[in-house]
Amino acid sequence: MAKQLTAEDARQSLLAHVEAKGLEAYLKFGPVMDGAALQRLLADRAFVRYPCEIVFDAGPLEPGEFAVPLPKGERPEDGFTMVVHPCFEQNVDHLAYAVLYQLVPVNYGEFASADEAETFGAAALGLTRDEYYDALCDISDQLGATVPELNPADLPGCGGGGCTCG
């Protein structure tokens, strides 16, 4: 008799999948994810399931958010507008960090969590998850905000109080 799959099995499978996709993205578009590489990634349906364009606008962002994907229509196939804080328009070195984090909910919807977002972003940038999270903390600190949708106490490297983003 086959083993019954659990919710934890599904979560681990999704986590392994997003890490593999992140590594593929790194190999195809890295090692430096500049603005041009990020645009190529956004256009590649092997990595971004639905059309996605970047717009720099703080208006739709909640306090503490540096980017958020907004649906363009009723169906995901209509695409998304990745609304990014305007400070990233002049700081393209950090643009990929913000956008990669938010691509996971574009691709996986409500099944995505901070774990998958950090894992994908880290792999796509060739970083460890802790390095990626620390970079998100630094970016967030520069905005005077907190990293969105994360509880620092639940993350390795941040629960001990070493991170200033929470």
Secondary structure, DSSP 8 states (H G I E B T S, - for coil): ------HHHHHHHHHHHHHHHHHHHHHHH-SS--HHHHHHHHH-TTT-SS-EEEEE-STT--TT-SEEEEESSSSGGG-EEEEE-THHHH-HHHHHHHHHHHHHHHHHGGG--HHHHHHHHHHHHT--HHHHHHHHHHHHHHHTS--TT--GGGSTTTTTTT-S--
